[in-house]
Every structure is written in structure tokens, then in C-alpha cells.
Amino acid sequence: MGQINNLNNEELTFWNSYTATLTEKPVNPIVFSGMAGNEKIADELLQLYLNGKKTAGSGLMKDYLQANEPLPQVNQYWIILDSKLT
């Protein structure tokens, strides 16, 4: 099934609903959930995605390295949460 990282029941239900709409299912997906940016901008960023004005995210390699976080990978999915983490 891949790697579903610490999704709660609501997030897992969301993921399963999303994949049910796909003709081709992701093979070995890596799925995370979290807030986009920080609390100050999370809701604004989420709204841009929901309105279709933003369809992808990006980040600088140096930011990942400074934060000691792994770089994004192919077949990695991110469920974006609001500032209340819902």
C-alpha cells in the first residue's frame, strides 16, 4: 500500500476518497498531512488550493537542509491542513 504516515481517521478517509476517483491508483504512495507554511499563512494557502488558483507547491533545497527535513520524493502526496490542523 505504500507509506501512509500517521494519518488520522479523517485524513485516511479523505485519502481513500481521493484515490477512489482515480483511474490509475498511485503505486506505493508516500502520504503525509500537515499545515502549508506557518499558522499565519496556512489558511490563505489552503484557500488558494481550494479555489484552484494554486495547484502545486515547491520549496528550496536549502530550506529542507536547514530544517533537517527530507527532500520531497516522486510519488509523495501531502494532505494540506488548515491552521487548526483540520
C-alpha positions, 0 to 999 in steps of 0.5 A: 500500500505504500507509506501512509504516515500517521494519518488520522481517521479523517485524513485516511478517509479523505485519502481513500476518497481521493484515490477512489476517483482515480483511474490509475491508483498511485503505486506505493504512495508516500502520504503525509498531512500537515499545515502549508507554511506557518499558522499565519499563512496556512489558511490563505494557502489552503484557500488558494488550493481550494479555489484552484488558483494554486495547484502545486507547491515547491520549496528550496533545497536549502530550506529542507537542509536547514530544517533537517527535513527530507527532500520531497520524493516522486510519488509523495502526496501531502494532505494540506491542513488548515491552521487548526490542523483540520 
